[in-house]
Amino acid sequence: MNSSFKNNVLLEQLTLALLVFIFSQCVLAVVLKYCDFGYFSSLNWIRWDSAHYLGIAEKGYEFFPCAGRFGYPLDSKDMCGNTAWFPGYSMVLRFLGLFFGDLILVGGIVSKFFYFLILFLVLRLAEMNVVSFRNFLFLSIAAFNFGFIYYNAIFPISGLVFCGLASYYFFQKKNIWLSALFCFLSSFFYTTGFLVTVILWLFILLKLEGSLKQILQKAAIIGISGLLGFLAVFLLIQVYVGDWGAFMQVQAKYGNGTVHNPFASMTSYIKKGLEVFSLENFKYYQTLFVAFMYLLLTVFFLFKRFYKNNLYTWSYLSVTIFLFFPWIMGGDVSFYRSEALLLPFVFVLKEAKTAWLAGILAVMVVLGIFMSRLFFLNILV
């Protein structure tokens, strides 16, 4: 590696991100081979909600009574359709589909492209500027974050994680308008994307950097941008189906929107997996490991005074809010998907010893392999 290459930080970061991305794809290819599937078959990357995102991209929003359909009784008051899913990801697919035609193929490529951008942005935020074994381990932990299979599948999760990272990246670069743009996009991309704005808003108020006027201006710009993204979703749904409440009416069928005790929900969820040891129960084991990692993160955050570091503070806020919000509002439905949003925890490992990084990565890869297998075998949704 010549000196001019070493001095080019951008190239170093892109190279490292590409190496880790290829490593992750090789692991997925091996899992697919073991399951007798092919890596290049786009249908293998579709599960459950993928059909809704593809449907929105192809036809737009639909909203209709469930009565007499899908096994619902004729007197059912439930409403069906795809209005419970946000449009950002689907709009990207729809635009690219105009040029490439195959929406399923486009969906997989878009998700993986966002995944690569995530890895690159992690390096930018962590200020890791060279290709090295230690940095490879660090970035690989981010690559194999809990539920990383959903970064690669036809879901908007990799897009949301990228927007969340970008919102903080541009904020700390003092580009408030680009930061606000990614807050808007986060709210437009995913049902819990508005939490990106909440996290950054809380960060601004906790750090209180600058004059009172500057603090209030930044909080207002960030808050309004996130709110506008959220309102834009409801406006779009209204244009398509003529009902402002279509989102909540479809969501209500899935039991979302009711408040739960997060600790009771988590305890009940984990107990299910501990009753019998099986490969199918790895989603519960992942949640147990997530809980352990969060406790460890909290101990380090408090006793090592990580709150004095802006990146660590934003990271801890992100993990805390994205961890507990689904447990409070969602009961125990598909938490392995929401755990994919906990990627910012990786930043507190920035100063960890190489041996610790290697050990954590080994656990993450094992979890990732088994969770990916469950995904490809249609056990996860």
Buried (B, 14 or more C-beta within 10 A) or exposed (E): EEEEEEEEBEEBBBBBBEBBBEBBBEBBBEBBEEBEBEBEEBEBBBBEBBEBBBBBBEEBBBBEBBBEEEEBEEEBEBBBBBBBBBBBBBBBBBEBBEEEEEBBBBBBBBBBBBBBBBBBBBBBBBEBBBBEEBBBBBBBBBBBBBBBBBBBBBBBBBBBBBBBBBBBBBBEEEEBEBBBBBBBBBBBBBBBBBBBBBBBBBBBEEEEEEEEEEBEBBBEBBBBBBBBBBEBBBEBBBEBBEBEBBBBBBBBBEEBEEEBEBEEBBEEBBEEBEEEEEEBBBBBBBBBBBBEBBEEBBEBBEEEEBBEBBBBBBBBBBBBBBBBBBBEBBBBBBBBBBBBBBBBBBBBBBEBEEEEBBEBBEBBBBBBBBBBBBBBEEBBE
